[in-house]
Amino acid sequence: MHTVELILTNESGLHARPASLFVQEAGKYQSDIVIIKEGKEYNGKSIIGILSMGAVKEDRITLLIDGEDEKEAGEGLSRLIEAQFYE
Protein backbone atom coordinates (compact mmCIF):
# COMPACT_ATOMS: atom_id res chain seq x y z
CA MET A 1 0.00 0.00 0.00
CA HIS A 2 1.32 3.40 -1.04
CA THR A 3 0.00 6.58 0.62
CA VAL A 4 0.29 10.12 -0.76
CA GLU A 5 -0.95 13.25 1.00
CA LEU A 6 -1.65 16.30 -1.14
CA ILE A 7 -3.24 19.73 -0.98
CA LEU A 8 -5.30 20.91 -3.94
CA THR A 9 -3.91 24.21 -5.18
CA ASN A 10 -5.81 24.73 -8.42
CA GLU A 11 -8.66 27.25 -8.43
CA SER A 12 -11.52 24.82 -9.15
CA GLY A 13 -10.46 21.90 -6.93
CA LEU A 14 -11.63 18.50 -8.18
CA HIS A 15 -14.58 19.62 -10.27
CA ALA A 16 -15.53 18.76 -13.89
CA ARG A 17 -12.34 19.05 -15.98
CA PRO A 18 -9.81 18.33 -13.18
CA ALA A 19 -11.87 15.35 -11.99
CA SER A 20 -11.97 14.01 -15.53
CA LEU A 21 -8.20 14.38 -15.86
CA PHE A 22 -7.71 12.63 -12.52
CA VAL A 23 -9.88 9.67 -13.59
CA GLN A 24 -8.05 9.45 -16.94
CA GLU A 25 -4.68 9.34 -15.16
CA ALA A 26 -5.92 6.86 -12.53
CA GLY A 27 -7.25 4.60 -15.29
CA LYS A 28 -3.72 4.12 -16.64
CA TYR A 29 -2.81 2.01 -13.60
CA GLN A 30 -3.83 -1.46 -12.44
CA SER A 31 -3.71 -0.47 -8.77
CA ASP A 32 -6.81 0.32 -6.73
CA ILE A 33 -6.96 4.03 -5.92
CA VAL A 34 -8.94 5.45 -3.02
CA ILE A 35 -9.15 9.14 -2.18
CA ILE A 36 -9.77 10.09 1.45
CA LYS A 37 -11.14 13.52 2.27
CA GLU A 38 -12.32 14.42 5.76
CA GLY A 39 -12.43 10.76 6.77
CA LYS A 40 -14.61 9.62 3.85
CA GLU A 41 -13.38 7.31 1.10
CA TYR A 42 -14.02 7.80 -2.63
CA ASN A 43 -13.16 5.64 -5.63
CA GLY A 44 -10.32 7.38 -7.47
CA LYS A 45 -11.34 5.79 -10.77
CA SER A 46 -14.97 6.99 -10.64
CA ILE A 47 -15.87 10.43 -11.98
CA ILE A 48 -19.12 10.35 -9.97
CA GLY A 49 -17.24 9.44 -6.81
CA ILE A 50 -14.74 12.25 -7.27
CA LEU A 51 -17.39 14.84 -8.10
CA SER A 52 -19.45 13.81 -5.06
CA MET A 53 -16.42 14.57 -2.89
CA GLY A 54 -16.85 18.32 -3.45
CA ALA A 55 -13.11 18.98 -3.11
CA VAL A 56 -12.13 22.63 -3.45
CA LYS A 57 -8.91 24.64 -3.45
CA GLU A 58 -6.81 24.14 -0.29
CA ASP A 59 -8.53 20.84 0.61
CA ARG A 60 -6.18 18.14 1.88
CA ILE A 61 -6.65 14.70 0.34
CA THR A 62 -4.93 11.38 0.88
CA LEU A 63 -4.46 8.83 -1.88
CA LEU A 64 -4.35 5.18 -0.85
CA ILE A 65 -2.97 3.16 -3.73
CA ASP A 66 -2.70 -0.61 -3.64
CA GLY A 67 -1.36 -2.80 -6.42
CA GLU A 68 1.65 -3.77 -8.48
CA ASP A 69 2.11 -0.27 -9.97
CA GLU A 70 1.18 1.70 -6.84
CA LYS A 71 4.32 3.84 -6.75
CA GLU A 72 4.03 4.79 -10.42
CA ALA A 73 0.36 5.65 -9.88
CA GLY A 74 1.23 7.80 -6.88
CA GLU A 75 3.88 9.65 -8.85
CA GLY A 76 1.62 10.21 -11.87
CA LEU A 77 -1.33 11.46 -9.83
CA SER A 78 0.91 13.64 -7.67
CA ARG A 79 2.42 15.26 -10.77
CA LEU A 80 -1.06 15.99 -12.12
CA ILE A 81 -2.22 17.61 -8.89
CA GLU A 82 1.04 19.52 -8.36
CA ALA A 83 0.77 20.85 -11.95
CA GLN A 84 -2.68 22.18 -10.97
CA PHE A 85 -4.29 19.99 -13.66
CA TYR A 86 -2.56 22.16 -16.27
CA GLU A 87 -5.03 25.00 -15.73
Protein Blocks (a to p, Z undefined) as FASTA:
>chain_A
ZZdddddfbfnlpghjlmmmmmmmmmmpmbdcdddeehiacdfkbfklmmmnopaehiac
ddddedjklmmmmmmmmmmmmnonoZZ
